[in-house]
Amino acid sequence: MEWIKSQEQAIPHFKSSVLTIGNFDGVHLGHQKLLKTLVQVARENNTVSVACTFRPHPRTILKPNEPYHRMFDHRDQAEIMHKIGLSYLVEEKFSKDFSLMSAEEFLTSYIMKIYRPVHLVVGYDFSFGKSRDGNIEYLKKYCVESGIGLTVVEACEINGQVVSSSRIRSFLEHGELDKACEFLGRPYYLRGPIRVGYKRGRSIGTPTANISPEIEFVPRKGVYFTWAYLADKKFPSITNIGFNPTFENSDSYLKVETHIFNFDEDIYGEHLKIELAKFHRDEIKFNSIEVLKQQILNDITLAKNFFNTECNTKCGIE
């Protein structure tokens, strides 16, 4: 798959395409259902499959006081789309001028001119154009008049609930990792470069790798049992997501601190992926460092028991 960032490079000249349009934050099961349909229809039409998405998120431009914080970075989106088999991911710059296009202008001056689609694949709730004046009924009429195929992909439901990015965000904000994982079709994770911290963990016998996540979305703050991925290796670990309220000089910025079990290597500057396996407890302000230290040791014991049980269960041992 080729990932085109319109702010950095020109969009290719498409002779034809099968196209979808959306933001695809999380590329959850609903998105995957749509994207697999896109790839299949493109094969049937002997042309390329293209996903057009926007950066920044339109809400960030249209409602600057309510910026949209993505659950995953843009690289994750590209990685999942590549696995599904798309030909192109086009990341279009979204601007105020772009938002002022009517539905007809958007289709005629942008979509038809740039992508030359022979078929469109969209979600059941797709809307577009200034003030969202374009909807599914409008699109159906336009496609018939223009001789373009159209597939409207129905909602993906789990236990009667529609799979959506907003619902998954809510699960994560409440620490409901199993539900988030079920709707995503994969575990939720954070990743970023490892930076030098205050080395407080090392001073109390539990050194941590501190990462700067490449997103601004914050799941429920607190302590998690986690899997840490470093290069091609996977380690059981425990992670605190929060602001270190116990310390007098507590931080004003969110910290993601991971203690990797049985690990003591210098990995500053490396990239670390932290997969959230289980929410353990909320972040607490302790009365003293000694009380905090004892709580951390208790947390680590429980985390190791969790991973031992998880491993045994997956290996068929009870």
Secondary structure, 3 states (H helix, E strand, C coil): CEEEECCCCCCCCCCCEEEEECCCCCCCHHHHHHHHHHHHHHHHCCCCEEEEEEECCHHHHHCCCCCCCCCCCHHHHHHHHHHHCCCEEEEEECCHHHHCCCHHHHHHHHHHHHHCEEEEEEECCCCECHHHCECHHHHHHHHHHHCCEEEEECCCEECCEECCHHHHHHHHHCCCHHHHHHHHCCCCEEEEEEECCCCHHHHCCCCCEEECCCCCCCCCCEEEEEEEEECCEEEEEEEEEECCCCCCCCCCCCEEEEEECCCCCCCCCCEEEEEEEEEEEECCCCCCHHHHHHHHHHHHHHHHHHHHHHHHHHCCCC
